[in-house]
Amino acid sequence: MKLEQAIQQILKQRGEPMTVAEVTDAINAQQLCTRHDGSDVCDFQVHGRSFNRKDLFERKGEMVKLKKDE
């Protein structure tokens, strides 16, 4: 699963905004996505992907939520 798909899945499960750290922890706990070397994803990756994919996510500080049309 791609990282943006994992972020979306976690946010849909929770149904409310989450911090980057909470999203990262949930992705790793559910083993939804790993890095190319097989290690857990890190906060920096979730931060970057959620910040750069403005078509999918809204950011306010460390908080991440799905766009309204999702």
N, C-alpha and C positions, 0 to 999 in steps of 0.2 A: 504494500500500500504506500502511496506517495505521502509525504509529510503533510501537505495541505489537506488531503483526504482524512488523515488521522486527526488533525486539528478539528476539522469539521465534525467528525464523528464524536469526539469528546465533548465539544460544545453543544451538540444536539442532545447528547445523553444528559448533560447537566441542565440544559435549558436556561442558563443564565451566564453572564460574563464571568470569566475566570482570569486569574493572573497567568502570566507566561509560565511561571514555575509550576502552578497547579496543572496547566495543560501538559507540560513536559512530564511531570510525575505520573499523570494518568496515562499518557501514551506509553511510557516505559513500563508501568505496572501491568497494562493490558497487552504489552508487546505488539503494538499495532504497526510499529515502524522502527527500523534500526538504521544505523549509519552503514556505509559501504563496507566497513571492516567488521560489522556485526555488533558493535558496541551500541549502548543506549544513545538516543538523541539527547542533545544538551539544550539548555535554555536559549543559548545564542541562536541555534538553528530555528527554534520555534519563534523567537523574537523576530528574526529576519524574515522568515516566510510569512508570518502574520502581518508584518509591517509592509512588505513589498506586494502582497496580494490584496490590494485595496478593493478589487472586484469581489473578493470573498469575505474579507474580514474588516471590522472596524476596530481601531485602537484608541484607547484613551489612557495615556501613561503605560502602566504595565498590564492593564486590563485588555482582554481580547474578547470580542463577541462576533457572532455571525452578522453579515449584512442583513438588513431588513427583508430583502427579497429572497432569502434562503429559506 
